[in-house]
Amino acid sequence: MRAVIQRIKESAVKVEGQIIGRTGVGLLVLLGVAQNDGPADADYLVNKITHLRIFEDENGKLNRSLLEIGGEMMVVSQFTLLADCRKGRRPSFVDAAEPELAADLYEYFVEQVRSQGIHVATGRFKAMMEVALINAGPVTIMLESQR
């Protein structure tokens, strides 16, 4: 699994002009599922992301996690994170999971985050979405479960 994590002040996702998800302060997670991923990959990323110390403490140091600040999370499925652009000019997505597996692991990831008491909003799997955010910092981090 690959994740791009952005620290945000707020986020929203629209599908067909309708807002389907909205969050306040917290994280926007763009999540890509690979063919060989399983629940252990999702568990690893859930633990890493929710405990990642990327929010300021009282001294302005990045010492607080999403759990510590009581933040929210927007999770958006994004298979394009698995793009292989090494050859030619058209990305290859052969490493991306089939939609059924990807949807199951995406939902599993979301439920594992929710089980920690974090408010989670989501996009809609396989939909054309408009994602809006106010990036705080900016702080953007990339994580992979198998590295």
Secondary structure as the mmCIF struct_conf table of DSSP 4:
data_model
#
loop_
_struct_conf.conf_type_id
_struct_conf.id
_struct_conf.beg_label_comp_id
_struct_conf.beg_label_asym_id
_struct_conf.beg_label_seq_id
_struct_conf.end_label_comp_id
_struct_conf.end_label_asym_id
_struct_conf.end_label_seq_id
STRN STRN1 ARG A 2 VAL A 15
TURN_TY1_P TURN_TY1_P1 GLU A 16 GLY A 17
STRN STRN2 GLN A 18 THR A 23
BEND BEND1 VAL A 25 VAL A 25
STRN STRN3 GLY A 26 GLY A 32
STRN STRN4 ALA A 34 ALA A 34
TURN_TY1_P TURN_TY1_P2 GLN A 35 ASN A 36
HELX_RH_AL_P HELX_RH_AL_P1 PRO A 39 HIS A 51
STRN STRN5 PHE A 55 GLU A 56
TURN_TY1_P TURN_TY1_P3 GLU A 58 ASN A 59
BEND BEND2 GLY A 60 GLY A 60
STRN STRN6 LEU A 62 ARG A 64
HELX_RH_AL_P HELX_RH_AL_P2 LEU A 66 ILE A 69
TURN_TY1_P TURN_TY1_P4 GLY A 70 GLY A 70
STRN STRN7 GLU A 72 SER A 77
HELX_RH_3T_P HELX_RH_3T_P1 PHE A 79 LEU A 82
STRN STRN8 ASP A 84 ASP A 84
BEND BEND3 ARG A 86 ARG A 90
STRN STRN9 SER A 92 SER A 92
TURN_TY1_P TURN_TY1_P5 VAL A 94 ASP A 95
STRN STRN10 ALA A 96 ALA A 96
HELX_LH_PP_P HELX_LH_PP_P1 ALA A 97 GLU A 98
HELX_RH_AL_P HELX_RH_AL_P3 PRO A 99 ARG A 114
TURN_TY1_P TURN_TY1_P6 SER A 115 GLY A 117
STRN STRN11 VAL A 120 THR A 122
TURN_TY1_P TURN_TY1_P7 PHE A 125 LYS A 126
BEND BEND4 ALA A 127 ALA A 127
STRN STRN12 MET A 129 GLU A 144
TURN_TY1_P TURN_TY1_P8 SER A 145 GLN A 146
#
